[in-house]
Amino acid sequence: MMRVLKVTLPTLVIVAMAAFAAAGDMTLTRAGDLYRIAPTDDGLVITGTLADGTALSLTVPQTAGTATSARNLAVDPVSGGIFALWQQDEGPSAAVLFASYVGQSWTGPEIVAGGAAGAAANPQMVLFRAHDVVEVEGDDGEIILVPVTTSFLHLAWWSFDESVNDGAAVYLPAPIDDSTGLADLTSYDPIVLSELLPYGLPCDGIEDASPLAAPKLFSDPQSGFPHLFASDFAECLFYILQIDHPVIVDPITERRRHTIILREGGTYVVDGDLPLEKSSVEVGHGLSLVLHWDKVTDTGTSVDYLQFDPEGMSEIKSLPLGDNLTHEQAVGLIRGLLR
């Protein structure tokens, strides 16, 4: 049975955060095993350098001769299952694909979004293992402590749906079955995130901001919860959602299990007159945001930036580039403001 995500939208609350970590084409397990995914002439290849000194190499089926990007990799610490998510092709034919390698066997690839249903791009994925201990009353009335643990893959991508202005971010959680090691991509409905926020802000829309059409999944080390950043071009908003994993009693099995609740973490109004078509956004401490872009004038080149916080946007500031400050150094300094 498909589950529907529960969404809570309280008054805006900004929660503290020290750093963030998003999934990518490399992952390191707690055991010290390093995995990578990369394109080759034979297709997408996953390589592993294991802590015991051994190595492995796996070719994802049906990927030879395909154009891939935005490659993501995750490894389940319980089953050892390896999960891959990536974008295939570009433009109107772009699609998000998923495959898993569990128990010496491949499942997939399967199309998660895009293709004939409309383009989908810029996927991200993180693995989060939720663990709780709950009190349960036994038949004799005695209270016992029962552990509840679930691994989730959190997936996000940008869907270019003509019914939504310039597309929208989409989120999908996939619980991993500890007995089989497989991720269930059908357990929940995908949810279009821009439909969650009941705001009717006056806005002419954000145009030509394709660099911002990429949701970001990141971890909050203070709360321990993953978060999701996305843009809403139709309403001129940036927003952050916290992904919670409360324990509920399953109405069918009567067993306790984790479910997903999305909570509002922050909403930021964006000035549509900013050069968003060439901007990048960074998320950091206190769920604060920094928007930065390159600027070229007759007097030289600079990296301009502004910060978002609960009070609104700061004034635009500028870091002139030259012999003593490279572009990479300037962006690094701007990112440092978020620590």
C-alpha positions in Angstrom: 0.0 0.0 0.0 1.3 3.4 -1.0 1.9 5.7 2.0 1.3 9.4 1.9 3.8 11.8 3.5 2.6 13.8 6.5 3.5 17.5 6.3 3.6 20.0 9.1 3.9 23.7 8.4 4.2 25.6 11.7 5.2 29.2 12.1 8.6 29.7 10.7 11.3 28.3 13.0 15.0 28.4 12.2 16.9 25.5 13.9 20.7 25.6 14.5 23.1 23.6 12.3 26.9 23.3 12.2 27.6 21.8 8.8 26.0 19.8 6.0 26.9 16.8 4.0 25.2 15.8 0.7 25.5 12.5 -1.2 27.7 12.4 -4.2 29.7 10.0 -6.4 31.8 8.8 -3.5 30.9 7.4 -0.1 32.8 6.2 2.9 31.3 3.7 5.3 31.9 3.6 9.0 33.9 0.4 8.5 36.3 2.3 6.3 35.2 1.0 2.9 35.5 3.6 0.1 33.1 3.4 -2.9 33.1 5.5 -6.1 30.8 5.6 -9.1 32.1 6.9 -12.4 31.3 6.7 -16.2 33.5 4.5 -18.4 33.4 3.1 -21.9 31.6 0.1 -20.5 29.0 2.1 -18.6 28.7 3.3 -15.1 31.3 1.5 -12.9 31.2 1.2 -9.1 34.6 0.6 -7.5 35.3 -0.2 -3.9 38.5 0.0 -1.9 37.7 -2.0 1.2 39.2 -1.6 4.7 40.5 -5.2 4.6 42.6 -4.4 1.6 40.4 -6.1 -1.1 38.9 -4.3 -4.0 35.7 -4.7 -6.1 34.5 -3.4 -9.4 30.8 -3.6 -10.5 29.4 -2.4 -13.8 25.8 -1.1 -13.6 23.7 -3.0 -16.2 22.3 -1.2 -19.3 24.5 1.9 -18.9 27.0 1.3 -21.7 26.9 4.0 -24.3 24.6 6.3 -22.2 25.3 9.9 -21.1 25.1 10.2 -17.3 25.5 13.0 -14.8 24.6 13.9 -11.2 25.7 10.4 -10.1 24.9 9.4 -6.5 26.0 6.4 -4.4 25.0 5.0 -1.0 25.8 1.9 0.9 23.5 0.3 3.5 25.6 -0.6 6.7 23.2 -3.5 7.5 22.8 -5.4 4.3 25.9 -4.1 2.5 23.6 -3.2 -0.4 24.9 -0.6 -2.9 22.5 1.9 -4.3 23.1 4.2 -7.3 21.0 7.2 -8.6 21.9 9.2 -11.6 20.6 11.4 -14.4 20.6 9.9 -17.9 20.6 12.2 -21.0 20.0 15.9 -21.1 17.3 18.3 -22.1 13.7 17.1 -22.8 14.7 13.4 -22.6 16.5 13.7 -19.3 15.5 11.0 -16.8 16.4 9.9 -13.2 17.4 6.3 -12.9 18.0 4.0 -9.9 19.7 0.6 -9.5 20.8 -1.5 -6.5 23.3 -4.3 -6.0 22.2 -6.5 -3.1 23.2 -10.1 -2.3 25.5 -10.4 -5.4 22.6 -9.5 -7.7 21.5 -6.4 -9.6 18.0 -4.9 -9.5 17.3 -2.3 -12.1 18.0 0.2 -13.6 14.5 1.6 -13.4 13.3 5.0 -14.3 12.3 6.9 -11.2 11.2 10.1 -13.0 11.4 11.7 -16.4 11.6 10.1 -19.8 8.2 9.8 -21.5 6.6 11.5 -18.4 8.6 14.7 -18.9 12.2 15.6 -18.2 13.7 15.1 -14.7 17.2 16.1 -13.7 19.7 16.9 -11.0 19.0 14.0 -8.6 20.4 13.7 -5.1 20.3 10.9 -2.6 21.4 10.3 1.0 21.0 7.3 3.2 19.8 7.8 6.8 19.3 5.1 9.4 16.6 6.0 12.0 16.9 4.4 15.4 14.5 4.8 18.3 13.7 2.9 21.5 10.0 2.9 22.4 8.1 1.8 25.5 5.6 -1.1 24.9 3.2 -2.6 27.4 3.4 -6.4 27.5 0.5 -8.8 28.1 1.3 -8.8 31.8 1.2 -5.0 32.0 5.0 -4.8 32.3 6.7 -2.0 30.2 9.4 -3.2 28.0 11.8 -1.3 25.7 11.6 -2.2 22.0 14.2 -0.9 19.5 12.8 0.3 16.1 15.4 0.8 13.4 14.9 1.6 9.7 17.2 2.6 6.9 15.8 5.2 4.4 17.1 6.4 1.1 16.0 10.0 0.6 15.8 10.9 -3.0 15.2 14.4 -4.6 15.2 15.7 -8.1 13.9 18.5 -10.3 10.9 17.7 -12.5 10.3 19.9 -15.6 6.5 19.6 -15.6 4.7 22.0 -17.9 2.0 22.4 -15.4 4.4 23.9 -12.9 6.3 27.2 -13.8 9.8 26.1 -14.8 9.4 22.9 -13.0 9.6 22.0 -9.3 11.6 19.9 -6.8 10.3 16.5 -6.0 11.0 14.3 -3.0 10.7 10.6 -2.5 11.7 8.5 0.6 12.4 4.8 0.1 12.7 2.5 3.2 15.1 -0.4 3.0 13.9 -3.8 4.0 16.3 -5.2 6.5 15.4 -8.8 5.5 16.0 -8.4 1.8 18.2 -5.4 1.7 16.1 -3.8 -1.1 14.8 -0.3 -1.2 11.1 0.1 -1.8 10.6 3.0 -4.2 6.8 2.4 -4.2 6.3 2.7 -0.5 5.5 6.4 -0.7 4.1 8.7 -3.3 6.6 11.2 -4.8 5.7 14.7 -3.6 6.1 18.0 -5.4 7.6 20.2 -2.7 6.3 23.6 -4.0 2.8 22.3 -3.3 3.5 22.1 0.4 3.8 25.8 1.2 0.5 27.7 1.4 2.1 31.1 0.4 0.6 33.5 -2.1 3.4 35.9 -2.4 3.2 38.6 -5.2 5.8 37.5 -7.7 6.2 37.6 -11.4 8.2 34.4 -11.3 11.9 33.6 -11.6 13.1 33.1 -15.2 16.2 31.6 -16.6 17.5 30.3 -13.2 18.4 26.8 -14.3 21.4 26.6 -12.0 19.0 26.8 -9.0 16.8 23.9 -10.4 18.6 21.5 -8.2 17.4 20.4 -4.8 20.0 19.8 -2.1 19.9 17.1 0.6 22.1 17.7 3.6 22.6 16.6 7.2 22.2 18.6 10.4 24.8 17.2 12.9 23.1 18.9 15.8 19.6 17.4 15.4 20.8 14.4 13.5 18.0 14.8 10.8 18.5 15.2 7.1 17.2 18.4 5.5 16.1 19.4 2.0 16.7 22.7 0.2 14.8 23.7 -2.9 13.6 26.6 -4.9 10.1 27.7 -5.9 10.4 29.8 -9.1 6.6 30.5 -9.3 6.5 32.1 -5.8 10.1 33.5 -5.7 11.0 31.4 -2.7 13.9 29.4 -1.3 12.8 26.9 1.4 14.2 24.3 3.7 12.3 21.2 5.0 13.4 19.0 7.9 12.9 15.3 7.3 11.7 13.6 10.6 11.3 9.9 11.2 8.8 9.4 14.0 7.6 5.9 15.2 4.0 5.0 14.6 1.9 1.9 15.1 1.1 0.3 11.6 -2.7 0.2 11.3 -2.4 -3.2 9.4 0.4 -5.1 11.1 0.0 -3.3 14.5 3.8 -3.3 14.6 5.8 -0.1 15.3 7.6 1.4 12.4 9.1 4.6 11.2 7.2 7.0 9.0 8.2 10.3 7.3 7.1 13.8 8.4 8.3 16.9 6.6 8.6 20.0 8.8 9.3 23.5 7.7 12.8 24.6 8.5 13.0 28.0 6.8 11.4 30.1 4.0 13.2 32.9 2.2 11.8 35.4 -0.2 14.0 36.0 -3.3 14.3 39.2 -5.2 13.5 38.2 -8.8 15.8 41.1 -10.1 18.9 39.3 -8.8 21.1 37.6 -11.5 19.7 34.2 -10.6 20.4 32.7 -14.0 24.1 32.6 -13.1 23.9 32.3 -9.3 24.8 29.4 -6.9 23.3 28.9 -3.4 25.0 27.5 -0.3 23.4 26.3 2.9 25.1 26.4 6.3 25.0 27.2 10.0 21.6 28.0 11.4 20.1 27.1 8.0 21.3 30.4 6.7 21.8 30.8 3.0 24.3 32.6 0.8 23.7 33.4 -2.9 26.8 34.2 -5.0 27.5 35.0 -8.6 30.3 36.2 -10.9 30.2 39.8 -12.0 32.3 41.3 -14.8 32.6 45.1 -15.3 34.9 47.5 -17.1 37.0 47.7 -13.9 37.4 43.9 -13.4 35.8 40.7 -12.2 34.3 40.0 -8.8 32.3 37.4 -6.9 29.2 39.2 -5.5 27.1 37.7 -2.7 24.4 38.3 -0.2 23.2 36.4 2.8 19.7 35.3 3.8 18.6 35.0 7.4 15.3 35.2 9.4 15.4 39.0 9.1 15.6 38.9 5.3 18.4 39.6 2.7 21.6 41.5 3.5 23.0 44.1 1.2 25.0 42.8 -1.8 28.7 42.6 -1.0 31.6 42.1 -3.4 35.0 40.3 -3.5 37.2 41.7 -6.3 39.3 39.0 -8.0 43.0 39.6 -8.9 46.5 38.3 -8.3 45.9 38.0 -4.6 42.4 36.4 -4.7 41.3 33.7 -7.1 37.8 32.7 -7.9 38.1 29.5 -6.0 39.5 31.3 -2.9 36.7 33.8 -3.1 34.0 31.1 -3.2 35.8 29.3 -0.3 35.7 32.5 1.8 32.0 33.0 1.1 31.3 29.4 2.1 33.2 30.0 5.3 30.6 32.5 6.3 28.2 29.6 6.8 30.3 27.7 9.3 
